Amino acid sequence: MYKLTWILFAFFSLILPVLSAPVPAPEEFAELQKRITHTGRARGTWYYPGLGNCGGTNSASDFVVAMPKSLYDQNGGRNCGHMVQISYQGKTVEAKMVDSCPSCGPNDLDMSPPTFKSLAPLSVGVITVQWHFV
C-alpha cells in the first residue's frame, strides 16, 4: 500500500503542473490584436459598403471599415463587429469592422465615405493612417 501511495503521489506531482498550465483559446488571439497599432505604411482608402464579408449589409452613411483580407483569414472573421479607432493628421474616428478588403495590404483599411470624410476629403483618395482595435 505504501508503494502504491508513493507511485500515485509521484505521478500526480509530475502531471499536475502540465494540466494547470494556461493555454490560450483561439478567441484570445483576436483579443491580442487590440494591442497592435498599425502605423507606417497603413493605407486608408474608401469604398461604398453593401453586403459585407462579415454577413451584414451596410449603407454608404454607416461608419464602417473593411479589414485586410489577410487579417480576416488569419482570425477566421472573429474581428467582425469589433470597433477600430483610426487617426490621420490629428483627427480620429471610430468605425465598425464589417467587411474584408482583398486588395488591401496587411495594415490597410478600406473605409466607408463618412468614416473617410471624418479624416480627409474623399477627393484625396488615399491617406496614411494609424489604427487599432478599441
The first five atom37 places (N, CA, C, CB, O) and aatype in JSON, in Angstrom:
{
  "aatype": [12, 18, 11, 10, 16, 17, 9, 10, 13, 0, 13, 13, 15, 10, 9, 10, 14, 19, 10, 15, 0, 14, 19, 14, 0, 14, 6, 6, 13, 0, 6, 10, 5, 11, 1, 9, 16, 8, 16, 7, 1, 0, 1, 7, 16, 17, 18, 18, 14, 7, 10, 7, 2, 4, 7, 7, 16, 2, 15, 0, 15, 3, 13, 19, 19, 0, 12, 14, 11, 15, 10, 18, 3, 5, 2, 7, 7, 1, 2, 4, 7, 8, 12, 19, 5, 9, 15, 18, 5, 7, 11, 16, 19, 6, 0, 11, 12, 19, 3, 15, 4, 14, 15, 4, 7, 14, 2, 3, 10, 3, 12, 15, 14, 14, 16, 13, 11, 15, 10, 0, 14, 10, 15, 19, 7, 19, 9, 16, 19, 5, 17, 8, 13, 19],
  "atom_mask": [
    [1, 1, 1, 1, 1],
    [1, 1, 1, 1, 1],
    [1, 1, 1, 1, 1],
    [1, 1, 1, 1, 1],
    [1, 1, 1, 1, 1],
    [1, 1, 1, 1, 1],
    [1, 1, 1, 1, 1],
    [1, 1, 1, 1, 1],
    [1, 1, 1, 1, 1],
    [1, 1, 1, 1, 1],
    [1, 1, 1, 1, 1],
    [1, 1, 1, 1, 1],
    [1, 1, 1, 1, 1],
    [1, 1, 1, 1, 1],
    [1, 1, 1, 1, 1],
    [1, 1, 1, 1, 1],
    [1, 1, 1, 1, 1],
    [1, 1, 1, 1, 1],
    [1, 1, 1, 1, 1],
    [1, 1, 1, 1, 1],
    [1, 1, 1, 1, 1],
    [1, 1, 1, 1, 1],
    [1, 1, 1, 1, 1],
    [1, 1, 1, 1, 1],
    [1, 1, 1, 1, 1],
    [1, 1, 1, 1, 1],
    [1, 1, 1, 1, 1],
    [1, 1, 1, 1, 1],
    [1, 1, 1, 1, 1],
    [1, 1, 1, 1, 1],
    [1, 1, 1, 1, 1],
    [1, 1, 1, 1, 1],
    [1, 1, 1, 1, 1],
    [1, 1, 1, 1, 1],
    [1, 1, 1, 1, 1],
    [1, 1, 1, 1, 1],
    [1, 1, 1, 1, 1],
    [1, 1, 1, 1, 1],
    [1, 1, 1, 1, 1],
    [1, 1, 1, 0, 1],
    [1, 1, 1, 1, 1],
    [1, 1, 1, 1, 1],
    [1, 1, 1, 1, 1],
    [1, 1, 1, 0, 1],
    [1, 1, 1, 1, 1],
    [1, 1, 1, 1, 1],
    [1, 1, 1, 1, 1],
    [1, 1, 1, 1, 1],
    [1, 1, 1, 1, 1],
    [1, 1, 1, 0, 1],
    [1, 1, 1, 1, 1],
    [1, 1, 1, 0, 1],
    [1, 1, 1, 1, 1],
    [1, 1, 1, 1, 1],
    [1, 1, 1, 0, 1],
    [1, 1, 1, 0, 1],
    [1, 1, 1, 1, 1],
    [1, 1, 1, 1, 1],
    [1, 1, 1, 1, 1],
    [1, 1, 1, 1, 1],
    [1, 1, 1, 1, 1],
    [1, 1, 1, 1, 1],
    [1, 1, 1, 1, 1],
    [1, 1, 1, 1, 1],
    [1, 1, 1, 1, 1],
    [1, 1, 1, 1, 1],
    [1, 1, 1, 1, 1],
    [1, 1, 1, 1, 1],
    [1, 1, 1, 1, 1],
    [1, 1, 1, 1, 1],
    [1, 1, 1, 1, 1],
    [1, 1, 1, 1, 1],
    [1, 1, 1, 1, 1],
    [1, 1, 1, 1, 1],
    [1, 1, 1, 1, 1],
    [1, 1, 1, 0, 1],
    [1, 1, 1, 0, 1],
    [1, 1, 1, 1, 1],
    [1, 1, 1, 1, 1],
    [1, 1, 1, 1, 1],
    [1, 1, 1, 0, 1],
    [1, 1, 1, 1, 1],
    [1, 1, 1, 1, 1],
    [1, 1, 1, 1, 1],
    [1, 1, 1, 1, 1],
    [1, 1, 1, 1, 1],
    [1, 1, 1, 1, 1],
    [1, 1, 1, 1, 1],
    [1, 1, 1, 1, 1],
    [1, 1, 1, 0, 1],
    [1, 1, 1, 1, 1],
    [1, 1, 1, 1, 1],
    [1, 1, 1, 1, 1],
    [1, 1, 1, 1, 1],
    [1, 1, 1, 1, 1],
    [1, 1, 1, 1, 1],
    [1, 1, 1, 1, 1],
    [1, 1, 1, 1, 1],
    [1, 1, 1, 1, 1],
    [1, 1, 1, 1, 1],
    [1, 1, 1, 1, 1],
    [1, 1, 1, 1, 1],
    [1, 1, 1, 1, 1],
    [1, 1, 1, 1, 1],
    [1, 1, 1, 0, 1],
    [1, 1, 1, 1, 1],
    [1, 1, 1, 1, 1],
    [1, 1, 1, 1, 1],
    [1, 1, 1, 1, 1],
    [1, 1, 1, 1, 1],
    [1, 1, 1, 1, 1],
    [1, 1, 1, 1, 1],
    [1, 1, 1, 1, 1],
    [1, 1, 1, 1, 1],
    [1, 1, 1, 1, 1],
    [1, 1, 1, 1, 1],
    [1, 1, 1, 1, 1],
    [1, 1, 1, 1, 1],
    [1, 1, 1, 1, 1],
    [1, 1, 1, 1, 1],
    [1, 1, 1, 1, 1],
    [1, 1, 1, 1, 1],
    [1, 1, 1, 1, 1],
    [1, 1, 1, 1, 1],
    [1, 1, 1, 0, 1],
    [1, 1, 1, 1, 1],
    [1, 1, 1, 1, 1],
    [1, 1, 1, 1, 1],
    [1, 1, 1, 1, 1],
    [1, 1, 1, 1, 1],
    [1, 1, 1, 1, 1],
    [1, 1, 1, 1, 1],
    [1, 1, 1, 1, 1],
    [1, 1, 1, 1, 1]
  ],
  "atom_positions": [
    [[0.83, -1.19, 0.0], [0.0, 0.0, 0.0], [0.87, 1.26, 0.0], [-0.94, 0.0, 1.21], [0.58, 2.23, -0.7]],
    [[1.95, 1.22, 0.8], [2.85, 2.35, 0.9], [3.48, 2.66, -0.46], [3.95, 2.08, 1.94], [3.62, 3.82, -0.84]],
    [[3.87, 1.62, -1.2], [4.49, 1.78, -2.52], [3.5, 2.38, -3.51], [5.02, 0.42, -3.04], [3.87, 3.24, -4.31]],
    [[2.25, 1.94, -3.48], [1.21, 2.45, -4.37], [0.94, 3.94, -4.1], [-0.09, 1.64, -4.2], [0.74, 4.71, -5.03]],
    [[0.95, 4.32, -2.84], [0.74, 5.72, -2.47], [1.85, 6.59, -3.04], [0.68, 5.88, -0.92], [1.58, 7.67, -3.58]],
    [[3.1, 6.14, -2.94], [4.22, 6.91, -3.49], [4.16, 6.99, -5.01], [5.54, 6.29, -3.05], [4.49, 8.02, -5.59]],
    [[3.76, 5.93, -5.65], [3.65, 5.94, -7.12], [2.58, 6.93, -7.55], [3.31, 4.52, -7.66], [2.8, 7.73, -8.47]],
    [[1.42, 6.9, -6.91], [0.35, 7.85, -7.24], [0.78, 9.29, -6.93], [-0.93, 7.51, -6.46], [0.51, 10.19, -7.72]],
    [[1.44, 9.49, -5.8], [1.92, 10.83, -5.45], [2.91, 11.34, -6.5], [2.57, 10.81, -4.06], [2.8, 12.49, -6.94]],
    [[3.85, 10.51, -6.89], [4.83, 10.91, -7.9], [4.16, 11.19, -9.24], [5.9, 9.82, -8.07], [4.51, 12.16, -9.92]],
    [[3.22, 10.36, -9.61], [2.52, 10.55, -10.89], [1.79, 11.89, -10.92], [1.53, 9.4, -11.13], [1.93, 12.66, -11.87]],
    [[1.0, 12.15, -9.89], [0.23, 13.4, -9.87], [1.12, 14.62, -9.66], [-0.81, 13.34, -8.78], [0.77, 15.71, -10.11]],
    [[2.24, 14.45, -9.01], [3.19, 15.57, -8.86], [3.78, 15.97, -10.2], [4.3, 15.19, -7.88], [4.08, 17.15, -10.42]],
    [[3.96, 15.02, -11.06], [4.51, 15.32, -12.38], [3.45, 15.81, -13.36], [5.19, 14.08, -12.95], [3.73, 16.69, -14.18]],
    [[2.26, 15.28, -13.29], [1.22, 15.6, -14.27], [0.46, 16.88, -13.93], [0.24, 14.44, -14.39], [0.0, 17.58, -14.84]],
    [[0.31, 17.21, -12.65], [-0.47, 18.37, -12.24], [0.04, 19.69, -12.82], [-0.49, 18.46, -10.75], [-0.77, 20.48, -13.29]],
    [[1.36, 19.98, -12.81], [1.83, 21.23, -13.42], [1.5, 21.34, -14.91], [3.33, 21.36, -13.22], [1.25, 22.44, -15.41]],
    [[1.5, 20.23, -15.59], [1.18, 20.25, -17.03], [-0.29, 20.57, -17.23], [1.53, 18.91, -17.69], [-0.64, 21.34, -18.12]],
    [[-1.15, 19.97, -16.42], [-2.58, 20.21, -16.56], [-2.98, 21.62, -16.16], [-3.35, 19.21, -15.71], [-3.96, 22.15, -16.68]],
    [[-2.25, 22.23, -15.26], [-2.61, 23.56, -14.79], [-1.97, 24.69, -15.61], [-2.21, 23.71, -13.35], [-2.24, 25.86, -15.34]],
    [[-1.14, 24.36, -16.58], [-0.51, 25.39, -17.4], [-1.56, 26.07, -18.28], [0.61, 24.79, -18.27], [-2.35, 25.38, -18.92]],
    [[-1.58, 27.41, -18.34], [-2.57, 28.11, -19.17], [-2.29, 27.91, -20.65], [-2.58, 29.61, -18.84], [-1.15, 27.97, -21.11]],
    [[-3.35, 27.67, -21.37], [-3.26, 27.51, -22.82], [-4.26, 28.49, -23.43], [-3.56, 26.02, -23.28], [-5.45, 28.41, -23.12]],
    [[-3.81, 29.44, -24.29], [-4.74, 30.42, -24.83], [-5.74, 29.78, -25.77], [-3.97, 31.52, -25.56], [-5.4, 28.93, -26.6]],
    [[-6.99, 30.2, -25.62], [-8.04, 29.75, -26.52], [-7.94, 30.55, -27.81], [-9.46, 29.91, -25.87], [-7.43, 31.67, -27.79]],
    [[-8.41, 30.01, -28.93], [-8.3, 30.72, -30.21], [-8.88, 32.13, -30.19], [-8.98, 29.93, -31.29], [-8.33, 33.02, -30.83]],
    [[-9.99, 32.36, -29.47], [-10.58, 33.7, -29.45], [-9.68, 34.71, -28.75], [-11.93, 33.66, -28.78], [-9.82, 35.91, -28.97]],
    [[-8.76, 34.23, -27.91], [-7.83, 35.15, -27.26], [-6.85, 35.75, -28.24], [-7.08, 34.44, -26.16], [-6.32, 36.84, -28.0]],
    [[-6.58, 35.06, -29.36], [-5.66, 35.6, -30.36], [-6.25, 36.85, -30.99], [-5.36, 34.55, -31.43], [-5.51, 37.79, -31.29]],
    [[-7.55, 36.9, -31.2], [-8.2, 38.09, -31.74], [-8.08, 39.24, -30.75], [-9.68, 37.81, -32.07], [-7.9, 40.39, -31.17]],
    [[-8.17, 38.96, -29.44], [-8.03, 39.98, -28.43], [-6.64, 40.6, -28.45], [-8.34, 39.41, -27.07], [-6.49, 41.79, -28.16]],
    [[-5.61, 39.82, -28.76], [-4.26, 40.33, -28.8], [-4.1, 41.43, -29.84], [-3.28, 39.21, -29.08], [-3.24, 42.3, -29.69]],
    [[-4.91, 41.41, -30.89], [-4.83, 42.43, -31.93], [-5.06, 43.83, -31.36], [-5.84, 42.14, -33.02], [-4.55, 44.8, -31.92]],
    [[-5.81, 43.97, -30.27], [-6.11, 45.28, -29.7], [-4.85, 46.01, -29.28], [-7.04, 45.14, -28.52], [-4.83, 47.24, -29.24]],
    [[-3.81, 45.28, -28.98], [-2.58, 45.9, -28.5], [-1.72, 46.44, -29.64], [-1.79, 44.91, -27.69], [-0.75, 47.16, -29.39]],
    [[-2.04, 46.11, -30.86], [-1.22, 46.5, -32.0], [-1.78, 47.78, -32.61], [-1.18, 45.36, -33.06], [-2.96, 47.86, -32.94]],
    [[-0.92, 48.79, -32.77], [-1.29, 49.98, -33.52], [-0.64, 49.86, -34.89], [-0.85, 51.31, -32.79], [0.58, 49.81, -35.01]],
    [[-1.48, 49.81, -35.91], [-0.99, 49.66, -37.28], [-0.58, 51.04, -37.78], [-2.08, 49.02, -38.21], [-1.41, 51.94, -37.88]],
    [[0.69, 51.2, -38.1], [1.23, 52.51, -38.48], [2.08, 52.39, -39.74], [2.06, 53.11, -37.33], [2.11, 51.35, -40.4]],
    [[2.75, 53.49, -40.03], [3.71, 53.49, -41.14], [3.02, 53.43, -42.48], [0.0, 0.0, 0.0], [2.46, 54.43, -42.94]],
    [[3.05, 52.29, -43.09], [2.51, 52.15, -44.43], [1.05, 51.68, -44.43], [3.36, 51.18, -45.22], [0.61, 51.01, -45.36]],
    [[0.3, 52.03, -43.38], [-1.11, 51.66, -43.3], [-1.9, 52.63, -44.19], [-1.62, 51.7, -41.81], [-2.11, 53.79, -43.84]],
    [[-2.33, 52.12, -45.33], [-3.1, 52.95, -46.27], [-4.56, 52.99, -45.86], [-2.97, 52.42, -47.7], [-5.15, 51.98, -45.48]],
    [[-5.12, 54.16, -45.95], [-6.55, 54.33, -45.74], [-7.19, 54.72, -47.06], [0.0, 0.0, 0.0], [-6.82, 55.73, -47.65]],
    [[-8.14, 53.94, -47.52], [-8.88, 54.23, -48.75], [-10.37, 54.21, -48.42], [-8.53, 53.18, -49.89], [-10.75, 53.94, -47.28]],
    [[-11.21, 54.51, -49.41], [-12.65, 54.47, -49.14], [-13.38, 53.67, -50.22], [-13.22, 55.9, -49.05], [-12.9, 53.52, -51.34]],
    [[-14.54, 53.17, -49.83], [-15.37, 52.35, -50.72], [-16.83, 52.53, -50.33], [-14.95, 50.84, -50.65], [-17.14, 53.04, -49.25]],
    [[-17.72, 52.1, -51.2], [-19.15, 52.1, -50.89], [-19.53, 50.73, -50.35], [-20.01, 52.46, -52.16], [-19.49, 49.74, -51.08]],
    [[-19.9, 50.66, -49.08], [-20.24, 49.35, -48.5], [-21.59, 48.84, -49.0], [-20.26, 49.45, -46.97], [-22.42, 49.59, -49.5]],
    [[-21.76, 47.57, -48.86], [-23.0, 46.87, -49.21], [-23.07, 45.63, -48.35], [0.0, 0.0, 0.0], [-22.98, 45.72, -47.12]],
    [[-23.22, 44.47, -48.99], [-23.18, 43.21, -48.27], [-21.73, 42.9, -47.95], [-23.84, 42.06, -49.1], [-20.92, 42.69, -48.86]],
    [[-21.39, 42.86, -46.68], [-20.0, 42.65, -46.26], [-19.67, 41.2, -46.05], [0.0, 0.0, 0.0], [-20.55, 40.35, -45.91]],
    [[-18.38, 40.91, -46.03], [-17.9, 39.55, -45.81], [-18.27, 39.04, -44.41], [-16.38, 39.5, -46.0], [-18.24, 37.83, -44.18]],
    [[-18.6, 39.93, -43.5], [-18.99, 39.53, -42.15], [-20.47, 39.13, -42.08], [-18.72, 40.67, -41.17], [-20.94, 38.7, -41.03]],
    [[-21.19, 39.26, -43.19], [-22.56, 38.77, -43.24], [-23.65, 39.81, -43.15], [0.0, 0.0, 0.0], [-24.82, 39.48, -43.33]],
    [[-23.32, 41.05, -42.87], [-24.33, 42.1, -42.76], [-24.31, 43.03, -43.95], [0.0, 0.0, 0.0], [-23.37, 43.03, -44.74]],
    [[-25.37, 43.83, -44.07], [-25.45, 44.83, -45.13], [-25.37, 46.21, -44.51], [-26.76, 44.67, -45.96], [-26.06, 46.49, -43.53]],
    [[-24.53, 47.06, -45.07], [-24.36, 48.43, -44.59], [-24.57, 49.41, -45.72], [-22.98, 48.63, -43.96], [-24.45, 49.07, -46.89]],
    [[-24.9, 50.64, -45.33], [-25.12, 51.68, -46.33], [-23.93, 52.63, -46.36], [-26.41, 52.47, -46.04], [-23.03, 52.56, -45.52]],
    [[-23.93, 53.5, -47.34], [-22.83, 54.46, -47.53], [-22.81, 55.51, -46.43], [-22.95, 55.13, -48.89], [-21.88, 56.31, -46.36]],
    [[-23.82, 55.54, -45.57], [-23.84, 56.53, -44.48], [-23.37, 55.94, -43.15], [-25.24, 57.09, -44.32], [-23.27, 56.66, -42.16]],
    [[-23.06, 54.64, -43.12], [-22.61, 53.99, -41.89], [-21.1, 54.19, -41.69], [-22.94, 52.49, -41.93], [-20.34, 54.25, -42.64]],
    [[-20.7, 54.28, -40.42], [-19.28, 54.38, -40.07], [-18.73, 52.96, -39.95], [-19.07, 55.19, -38.74], [-18.72, 52.37, -38.87]],
    [[-18.27, 52.43, -41.07], [-17.78, 51.05, -41.13], [-16.47, 50.99, -41.91], [-18.83, 50.12, -41.78], [-16.13, 51.9, -42.66]],
    [[-15.74, 49.89, -41.71], [-14.48, 49.67, -42.42], [-14.38, 48.21, -42.86], [-13.27, 50.05, -41.53], [-15.04, 47.32, -42.32]],
    [[-13.53, 48.01, -43.85], [-13.17, 46.67, -44.3], [-11.73, 46.41, -43.88], [-13.35, 46.51, -45.85], [-10.84, 47.22, -44.14]],
    [[-11.51, 45.28, -43.22], [-10.17, 44.9, -42.77], [-9.42, 44.22, -43.9], [-10.25, 43.97, -41.53], [-10.04, 43.75, -44.85]],
    [[-8.11, 44.15, -43.82], [-7.35, 43.41, -44.83], [-7.83, 41.95, -44.87], [-5.83, 43.47, -44.52], [-8.09, 41.35, -43.83]],
    [[-7.94, 41.4, -46.06], [-8.38, 40.0, -46.21], [-7.46, 39.06, -45.45], [-8.44, 39.6, -47.7], [-7.9, 38.05, -44.92]],
    [[-6.17, 39.4, -45.39], [-5.22, 38.55, -44.65], [-5.57, 38.5, -43.16], [-3.77, 39.07, -44.84], [-5.44, 37.45, -42.55]],
    [[-6.01, 39.62, -42.57], [-6.4, 39.65, -41.17], [-7.7, 38.87, -40.98], [-6.57, 41.1, -40.68], [-7.85, 38.14, -40.0]],
    [[-8.64, 39.04, -41.91], [-9.9, 38.29, -41.84], [-9.63, 36.79, -41.86], [-10.83, 38.67, -43.02], [-10.19, 36.04, -41.06]],
    [[-8.76, 36.35, -42.77], [-8.45, 34.92, -42.88], [-7.69, 34.42, -41.66], [-7.62, 34.66, -44.15], [-7.95, 33.32, -41.16]],
    [[-6.75, 35.23, -41.17], [-5.94, 34.84, -40.01], [-6.8, 34.58, -38.79], [-4.9, 35.93, -39.7], [-6.54, 33.65, -38.03]],
    [[-7.83, 35.39, -38.59], [-8.69, 35.28, -37.41], [-10.02, 34.61, -37.71], [-8.93, 36.64, -36.83], [-10.9, 34.58, -36.85]],
    [[-10.18, 34.07, -38.89], [-11.44, 33.4, -39.23], [-12.65, 34.3, -39.12], [0.0, 0.0, 0.0], [-13.75, 33.84, -38.82]],
    [[-12.45, 35.6, -39.36], [-13.55, 36.55, -39.29], [-13.94, 36.97, -37.89], [0.0, 0.0, 0.0], [-14.94, 37.67, -37.72]],
    [[-13.18, 36.57, -36.87], [-13.55, 36.91, -35.49], [-13.42, 38.4, -35.18], [-12.69, 36.12, -34.53], [-13.9, 38.85, -34.14]],
    [[-12.79, 39.17, -36.04], [-12.72, 40.61, -35.82], [-13.97, 41.32, -36.33], [-11.48, 41.19, -36.51], [-14.12, 42.53, -36.15]],
    [[-14.86, 40.59, -36.97], [-16.12, 41.18, -37.45], [-16.88, 41.77, -36.27], [-16.99, 40.13, -38.19], [-17.02, 41.14, -35.22]],
    [[-17.38, 42.98, -36.46], [-18.16, 43.64, -35.43], [-17.34, 44.41, -34.42], [0.0, 0.0, 0.0], [-17.9, 45.16, -33.62]],
    [[-16.03, 44.23, -34.43], [-15.18, 44.97, -33.49], [-15.01, 46.41, -33.96], [-13.8, 44.28, -33.34], [-15.06, 46.7, -35.16]],
    [[-14.82, 47.3, -33.01], [-14.61, 48.71, -33.31], [-13.12, 48.99, -33.47], [-15.22, 49.6, -32.21], [-12.28, 48.4, -32.78]],
    [[-12.8, 49.9, -34.38], [-11.43, 50.35, -34.57], [-11.38, 51.86, -34.44], [-10.87, 49.88, -35.94], [-12.35, 52.56, -34.75]],
    [[-10.25, 52.36, -33.99], [-10.01, 53.8, -33.92], [-8.96, 54.11, -34.97], [-9.55, 54.26, -32.47], [-7.89, 53.51, -34.99]],
    [[-9.27, 55.07, -35.84], [-8.4, 55.43, -36.95], [-7.97, 56.88, -36.78], [-9.11, 55.21, -38.32], [-8.8, 57.74, -36.48]],
    [[-6.68, 57.15, -36.97], [-6.16, 58.52, -36.81], [-5.41, 58.94, -38.06], [-5.24, 58.62, -35.58], [-4.73, 58.15, -38.72]],
    [[-5.55, 60.23, -38.37], [-4.85, 60.82, -39.51], [-4.7, 62.31, -39.25], [-5.61, 60.56, -40.86], [-5.69, 63.02, -39.09]],
    [[-3.48, 62.78, -39.21], [-3.16, 64.21, -39.05], [-3.96, 64.87, -37.92], [-3.41, 64.95, -40.35], [-4.57, 65.92, -38.12]],
    [[-3.95, 64.25, -36.75], [-4.6, 64.82, -35.58], [-6.1, 64.58, -35.49], [0.0, 0.0, 0.0], [-6.72, 64.95, -34.49]],
    [[-6.69, 63.97, -36.5], [-8.12, 63.66, -36.47], [-8.3, 62.18, -36.16], [-8.8, 64.03, -37.83], [-7.48, 61.35, -36.56]],
    [[-9.38, 61.86, -35.43], [-9.64, 60.48, -35.04], [-11.11, 60.15, -35.26], [-9.25, 60.25, -33.57], [-11.98, 60.99, -35.05]],
    [[-11.36, 58.92, -35.67], [-12.73, 58.45, -35.88], [-12.79, 56.98, -35.48], [-13.2, 58.65, -37.36], [-11.8, 56.25, -35.6]],
    [[-13.95, 56.54, -35.01], [-14.17, 55.13, -34.71], [-15.18, 54.56, -35.69], [-14.65, 54.94, -33.26], [-16.14, 55.23, -36.08]],
    [[-14.96, 53.31, -36.09], [-15.85, 52.64, -37.03], [-15.87, 51.15, -36.72], [-15.41, 52.89, -38.49], [-15.01, 50.64, -36.0]],
    [[-16.86, 50.46, -37.27], [-17.04, 49.03, -37.02], [-16.5, 48.21, -38.19], [-18.52, 48.7, -36.79], [-16.73, 48.55, -39.35]],
    [[-15.78, 47.13, -37.87], [-15.28, 46.18, -38.88], [-16.46, 45.35, -39.39], [-14.16, 45.25, -38.28], [-17.08, 44.62, -38.62]],
    [[-16.76, 45.45, -40.68], [-17.9, 44.71, -41.22], [-17.59, 43.95, -42.51], [-19.04, 45.66, -41.46], [-18.45, 43.24, -43.03]],
    [[-16.38, 44.11, -43.03], [-16.08, 43.54, -44.34], [-14.59, 43.23, -44.42], [-16.5, 44.52, -45.48], [-13.82, 43.6, -43.53]],
    [[-14.2, 42.56, -45.48], [-12.78, 42.35, -45.75], [-12.43, 42.99, -47.08], [-12.42, 40.83, -45.75], [-13.3, 43.18, -47.94]],
    [[-11.17, 43.33, -47.24], [-10.69, 44.04, -48.42], [-9.61, 43.21, -49.1], [-10.14, 45.46, -48.03], [-8.48, 43.16, -48.63]],
    [[-9.95, 42.54, -50.21], [-8.98, 41.69, -50.9], [-7.76, 42.44, -51.43], [-9.65, 40.98, -52.03], [-6.67, 41.87, -51.5]],
    [[-7.91, 43.71, -51.8], [-6.8, 44.45, -52.39], [-5.97, 45.21, -51.34], [-7.32, 45.42, -53.42], [-4.98, 45.86, -51.69]],
    [[-6.37, 45.14, -50.07], [-5.65, 45.84, -49.01], [-4.41, 45.08, -48.58], [-6.56, 46.07, -47.81], [-4.39, 43.85, -48.55]],
    [[-3.37, 45.85, -48.24], [-2.17, 45.27, -47.65], [-2.45, 44.86, -46.22], [0.0, 0.0, 0.0], [-3.56, 45.11, -45.73]],
    [[-1.5, 44.25, -45.52], [-1.74, 43.71, -44.18], [-2.11, 44.74, -43.11], [-0.54, 42.99, -43.74], [-2.66, 44.36, -42.08]],
    [[-1.82, 46.02, -43.33], [-2.16, 47.05, -42.34], [-3.2, 48.05, -42.84], [-0.91, 47.79, -41.93], [-3.57, 48.97, -42.11]],
    [[-3.66, 47.88, -44.07], [-4.56, 48.86, -44.7], [-6.0, 48.72, -44.2], [-4.52, 48.71, -46.21], [-6.4, 47.67, -43.7]],
    [[-6.76, 49.8, -44.36], [-8.19, 49.8, -44.08], [-8.92, 50.45, -45.25], [-8.51, 50.54, -42.76], [-8.45, 51.44, -45.81]],
    [[-10.06, 49.89, -45.61], [-10.95, 50.48, -46.6], [-12.14, 51.02, -45.81], [-11.41, 49.42, -47.71], [-12.81, 50.27, -45.1]],
    [[-12.41, 52.32, -45.93], [-13.4, 52.99, -45.08], [-14.62, 53.42, -45.87], [-12.78, 54.19, -44.39], [-14.53, 53.72, -47.06]],
    [[-15.77, 53.45, -45.2], [-16.98, 53.98, -45.8], [-16.8, 55.49, -45.98], [-18.25, 53.66, -44.92], [-15.94, 56.09, -45.33]],
    [[-17.6, 56.12, -46.87], [-17.43, 57.57, -47.1], [-17.46, 58.44, -45.84], [-18.5, 58.04, -48.02], [-16.58, 59.29, -45.7]],
    [[-18.42, 58.27, -44.92], [-18.39, 59.17, -43.75], [-17.18, 58.92, -42.83], [-19.66, 59.01, -42.95], [-16.7, 59.85, -42.18]],
    [[-16.71, 57.69, -42.78], [-15.53, 57.39, -41.98], [-14.32, 58.1, -42.57], [-15.28, 55.85, -41.91], [-13.57, 58.76, -41.86]],
    [[-14.14, 57.96, -43.88], [-13.01, 58.6, -44.56], [-13.12, 60.12, -44.46], [-12.94, 58.16, -46.04], [-12.13, 60.8, -44.19]],
    [[-14.34, 60.65, -44.68], [-14.55, 62.11, -44.65], [-14.27, 62.72, -43.27], [-15.97, 62.45, -45.07], [-13.99, 63.91, -43.16]],
    [[-14.35, 61.9, -42.22], [-14.01, 62.4, -40.88], [-12.52, 62.69, -40.76], [-14.43, 61.38, -39.82], [-12.08, 63.42, -39.87]],
    [[-11.73, 62.12, -41.68], [-10.28, 62.29, -41.65], [-9.75, 63.16, -42.78], [-9.61, 60.94, -41.72], [-8.8, 63.92, -42.58]],
    [[-10.36, 63.08, -43.96], [-9.89, 63.82, -45.13], [-11.01, 63.84, -46.18], [-8.58, 63.19, -45.72], [-11.91, 63.01, -46.13]],
    [[-10.95, 64.78, -47.13], [-11.95, 64.79, -48.21], [-11.82, 63.53, -49.08], [-11.79, 66.06, -49.08], [-10.72, 63.01, -49.28]],
    [[-12.95, 63.06, -49.59], [-12.93, 61.88, -50.46], [-12.04, 62.08, -51.67], [-14.35, 61.54, -50.91], [-11.46, 61.12, -52.18]],
    [[-11.91, 63.32, -52.13], [-11.09, 63.61, -53.32], [-9.62, 63.27, -53.11], [-11.23, 65.07, -53.69], [-8.89, 63.08, -54.08]],
    [[-9.17, 63.19, -51.85], [-7.78, 62.82, -51.57], [-7.55, 61.37, -51.97], [-7.45, 63.04, -50.06], [-6.49, 61.03, -52.49]],
    [[-8.53, 60.51, -51.72], [-8.48, 59.12, -52.18], [-7.72, 58.16, -51.3], [0.0, 0.0, 0.0], [-8.27, 57.14, -50.88]],
    [[-6.45, 58.46, -51.02], [-5.61, 57.56, -50.21], [-4.86, 58.38, -49.18], [-4.59, 56.76, -51.12], [-4.25, 59.41, -49.49]],
    [[-4.91, 57.93, -47.93], [-4.18, 58.59, -46.85], [-3.4, 57.53, -46.06], [-5.16, 59.37, -45.91], [-3.7, 56.34, -46.12]],
    [[-2.39, 57.98, -45.33], [-1.62, 57.09, -44.47], [-2.16, 57.24, -43.06], [-0.09, 57.39, -44.52], [-2.1, 58.32, -42.48]],
    [[-2.69, 56.15, -42.5], [-3.38, 56.2, -41.22], [-2.67, 55.35, -40.17], [-4.83, 55.74, -41.38], [-1.81, 54.52, -40.48]],
    [[-3.06, 55.57, -38.94], [-2.74, 54.69, -37.82], [-4.06, 54.17, -37.3], [-1.91, 55.44, -36.69], [-5.03, 54.92, -37.23]],
    [[-4.12, 52.9, -36.94], [-5.37, 52.37, -36.41], [-5.11, 51.22, -35.45], [-6.28, 51.91, -37.55], [-4.08, 50.55, -35.49]],
    [[-6.09, 51.02, -34.57], [-6.04, 49.89, -33.64], [-7.47, 49.56, -33.19], [-5.12, 50.22, -32.4], [-8.39, 50.38, -33.3]],
    [[-7.64, 48.33, -32.69], [-8.94, 47.92, -32.15], [-9.18, 48.6, -30.82], [-9.02, 46.39, -32.0], [-8.23, 48.81, -30.06]],
    [[-10.43, 48.94, -30.54], [-10.78, 49.55, -29.25], [-11.7, 48.64, -28.47], [-11.44, 50.93, -29.45], [-12.12, 48.97, -27.36]]
  ]
}
